[in-house]
Amino acid sequence: MVSVLSTFGLVFIYIFFMLKIVKPWLNRISLNYSKSDNLGWTAIVIAFFILLISAYIAETIGIHFLFGAFIAGVVMPHNIGFKKALSGKIEDVSVLVLLPIFFAFTGLRTQIGLLNEGNLWRLCGIIILVAIAGKLGGSALVAKFLNYSWRDSLLLGILMNTRGLVELVVLNIGYDIGILTPEIFTIMVLMAISTTFMTGPLLNLINYAFPEPVIIQGR
């Protein structure tokens, strides 16, 4: 209990410091870098420094470093010009370098060879079916209950069923803190990948089965 209370106290101090001290300081800096043409390396270095330090502090306190990175994004200036300029500078690094490394890292952690028993593959199939029923079926039924057409309801359910990157981030966090065993982690990754890959074919199937009505406008 003492450890939990101390962690909550440190988290409160950390968030208070980021919101009340770091955020106003960054807002003042952003006034000098409101356009992409005058966004120098100093601003980029400051942004990465805040990101890395925030993640490190969060990890040191006892919460996952991803939350530290999230808080760093929260305290970034809301100046539209600054945000667009900063996004343009770091997008190439994120998409071309960091994102492939994350996918490769997740792939190295996924050990298909651990699923060497029939009951594990049955469990994998059950989890995939439950995931599809919960996301696709649940979203589609709720949309239909709200008087959407079956076509729009199913399209919404299919898009909601796409887990993609966010699911992999959550799974890696669960694996890091010991909630997921290697077998369950592998099964959940297979579920995330399969439900993401089926999005395109299912959308094409719905568009074929329920053609979009053609509206002819009169004069």
Phi and psi in degrees as a GROMACS rama.xvg file:
@    title "Ramachandran Plot"
@    xaxis  label "Phi"
@    yaxis  label "Psi"
@TYPE xy
-63.6072  -40.308  VAL-2
-64.3403  -41.0133  SER-3
-65.1543  -44.808  VAL-4
-64.4748  -40.0123  LEU-5
-65.5434  -37.1393  SER-6
-64.3003  -44.3699  THR-7
-61.5372  -39.8042  PHE-8
-63.9532  -43.4601  GLY-9
-65.9425  -37.8015  LEU-10
-63.8582  -41.7288  VAL-11
-62.464  -45.4134  PHE-12
-63.0642  -41.5241  ILE-13
-62.9791  -48.0338  TYR-14
-65.7617  -40.5528  ILE-15
-60.9581  -43.0873  PHE-16
-64.3496  -41.9232  PHE-17
-67.7882  -38.7071  MET-18
-81.9143  -35.9527  LEU-19
-96.6717  -19.7133  LYS-20
-116.663  -53.0567  ILE-21
-70.1107  -43.2383  VAL-22
-62.8485  -48.2055  LYS-23
-60.6074  -36.9195  PRO-24
-63.4739  -42.1733  TRP-25
-68.1036  -33.7554  LEU-26
-63.4745  -39.6635  ASN-27
-66.3114  -37.9449  ARG-28
-66.8033  -37.944  ILE-29
-65.0573  -22.0359  SER-30
-64.5018  -26.4118  LEU-31
-87.335  -11.2183  ASN-32
-130.047  63.8084  TYR-33
-91.9925  -9.53495  SER-34
-128.721  154.421  LYS-35
-68.0938  -25.2918  SER-36
-75.8252  -17.9964  ASP-37
-116.712  17.3635  ASN-38
-85.3463  102.003  LEU-39
-87.9406  -178.063  GLY-40
-67.9468  -23.3369  TRP-41
-60.8771  -45.8149  THR-42
-64.9549  -38.7562  ALA-43
-66.6043  -42.9233  ILE-44
-62.4259  -41.132  VAL-45
-62.5564  -43.2142  ILE-46
-62.9045  -45.558  ALA-47
-67.1393  -36.0144  PHE-48
-63.5303  -46.0648  PHE-49
-60.9434  -41.7838  ILE-50
-60.9062  -50.5824  LEU-51
-69.1465  -41.9029  LEU-52
-65.7079  -40.8281  ILE-53
-63.4657  -43.3474  SER-54
-64.0254  -40.3594  ALA-55
-65.4632  -41.7018  TYR-56
-64.262  -42.67  ILE-57
-61.0876  -42.9728  ALA-58
-65.7231  -38.1456  GLU-59
-67.1242  -38.599  THR-60
-63.7602  -36.4651  ILE-61
126.033  4.47776  GLY-62
-107.365  163.07  ILE-63
-66.9011  145.008  HIS-64
-64.4192  -20.7152  PHE-65
-62.1051  -35.9828  LEU-66
-68.7665  -33.3143  PHE-67
-64.2797  -41.0159  GLY-68
-64.8566  -36.9508  ALA-69
-63.1141  -44.7207  PHE-70
-63.1762  -36.5906  ILE-71
-61.8158  -37.957  ALA-72
-68.7431  -33.8116  GLY-73
-65.4108  -39.3924  VAL-74
-83.7811  -5.18709  VAL-75
-63.9057  146.283  MET-76
-58.4332  144.862  PRO-77
-91.6931  11.7334  HIS-78
-63.4218  117.646  ASN-79
-59.4809  -42.603  ILE-80
-62.7648  -42.5281  GLY-81
-65.6632  -42.9078  PHE-82
-63.882  -43.2237  LYS-83
-64.9465  -41.3211  LYS-84
-66.0006  -43.9671  ALA-85
-67.2339  -40.0421  LEU-86
-62.5043  -41.1064  SER-87
-63.8231  -32.1122  GLY-88
-75.1728  -38.006  LYS-89
-100.434  -7.19249  ILE-90
-64.2965  -40.8395  GLU-91
-62.4392  -41.9791  ASP-92
-64.6879  -42.4152  VAL-93
-66.8891  -46.5411  SER-94
-77.3345  -40.3104  VAL-95
-88.136  -22.2543  LEU-96
-118.159  -59.3442  VAL-97
-69.5106  -42.5214  LEU-98
-64.6304  -46.6718  LEU-99
-61.1028  -36.301  PRO-100
-63.5203  -40.2578  ILE-101
-64.0516  -43.6549  PHE-102
-64.4332  -40.916  PHE-103
-64.4647  -40.6218  ALA-104
-61.9839  -43.3354  PHE-105
-65.7719  -39.5701  THR-106
-63.4512  -38.3423  GLY-107
-66.3631  -30.0726  LEU-108
-76.9316  -24.1946  ARG-109
-81.8988  110.11  THR-110
-106.589  94.3361  GLN-111
-63.0415  -29.6393  ILE-112
-63.301  -18.5411  GLY-113
-69.6398  -22.6687  LEU-114
-86.45  67.1511  LEU-115
-102.618  13.7159  ASN-116
-128.256  149.13  GLU-117
-62.8569  -34.4786  GLY-118
-67.6689  -30.1165  ASN-119
-69.2917  -39.4122  LEU-120
-69.4357  -35.5675  TRP-121
-63.3639  -42.046  ARG-122
-61.4201  -39.6688  LEU-123
-61.6192  -44.9393  CYS-124
-63.6014  -40.3451  GLY-125
-64.2745  -43.1819  ILE-126
-63.2942  -40.9414  ILE-127
-63.259  -43.3865  ILE-128
-65.0689  -42.4791  LEU-129
-64.9532  -39.5382  VAL-130
-63.2654  -42.1715  ALA-131
-66.8545  -43.8493  ILE-132
-64.1503  -39.2407  ALA-133
-70.2603  -44.9707  GLY-134
-85.8065  -56.9473  LYS-135
-69.0693  -53.1674  LEU-136
-65.34  -44.266  GLY-137
-63.5189  -45.6549  GLY-138
-65.5763  -40.8616  SER-139
-65.4956  -41.5206  ALA-140
-66.7013  -40.1499  LEU-141
-64.7374  -42.0762  VAL-142
-63.6127  -40.5757  ALA-143
-65.5476  -36.884  LYS-144
-62.9936  -29.0211  PHE-145
-89.6871  19.9558  LEU-146
72.295  24.2449  ASN-147
-80.3044  159.331  TYR-148
-71.9297  161.924  SER-149
-61.7288  -35.7345  TRP-150
-62.3875  -51.7275  ARG-151
-65.7516  -36.7356  ASP-152
-64.2585  -45.0346  SER-153
-68.531  -38.2235  LEU-154
-61.8149  -42.6428  LEU-155
-63.5945  -42.0261  LEU-156
-63.2443  -39.6467  GLY-157
-64.8728  -43.0646  ILE-158
-67.5528  -37.6929  LEU-159
-66.9271  -28.0251  MET-160
-73.5106  -11.9711  ASN-161
-78.0529  112.202  THR-162
-91.8305  -53.0256  ARG-163
64.2584  -138.947  GLY-164
-66.9086  -41.2639  LEU-165
-60.3936  -41.9916  VAL-166
-61.2683  -41.3142  GLU-167
-65.9539  -36.4558  LEU-168
-62.4848  -46.7417  VAL-169
-63.2416  -41.8017  VAL-170
-63.4088  -40.9654  LEU-171
-65.0332  -36.3195  ASN-172
-64.2076  -46.0124  ILE-173
-61.4552  -36.3281  GLY-174
-70.1316  -38.5107  TYR-175
-63.8164  -40.9885  ASP-176
-91.1903  5.20018  ILE-177
87.4122  9.7537  GLY-178
-72.5875  -38.6768  ILE-179
-102.434  133.592  LEU-180
-77.344  162.681  THR-181
-57.0768  -36.5254  PRO-182
-66.9869  -47.1927  GLU-183
-66.0571  -37.4864  ILE-184
-59.4822  -44.9516  PHE-185
-62.5874  -43.2585  THR-186
-62.553  -43.5175  ILE-187
-68.1704  -35.2797  MET-188
-65.226  -42.6224  VAL-189
-61.3744  -38.3984  LEU-190
-63.4573  -45.6822  MET-191
-63.1766  -41.6845  ALA-192
-68.9999  -45.0353  ILE-193
-65.5865  -42.0901  SER-194
-69.7012  -24.8855  THR-195
-77.6105  -42.1804  THR-196
-68.3969  -27.5729  PHE-197
-78.3902  -4.37778  MET-198
-62.717  -51.4283  THR-199
-59.5139  -53.5322  GLY-200
-59.589  -38.3098  PRO-201
-67.8484  -38.7733  LEU-202
-62.5099  -42.3187  LEU-203
-63.9778  -37.7172  ASN-204
-65.4205  -42.996  LEU-205
-66.3443  -40.6091  ILE-206
-64.7276  -29.8276  ASN-207
-77.3867  -41.262  TYR-208
-76.9307  -33.2582  ALA-209
-124.444  80.996  PHE-210
-59.8316  141.863  PRO-211
-68.9153  128.33  GLU-212
-65.1949  142.105  PRO-213
-93.1346  123.731  VAL-214
-100.212  119.191  ILE-215
-99.5358  117.395  ILE-216
-86.2827  132.926  GLN-217
-82.4656  171.611  GLY-218
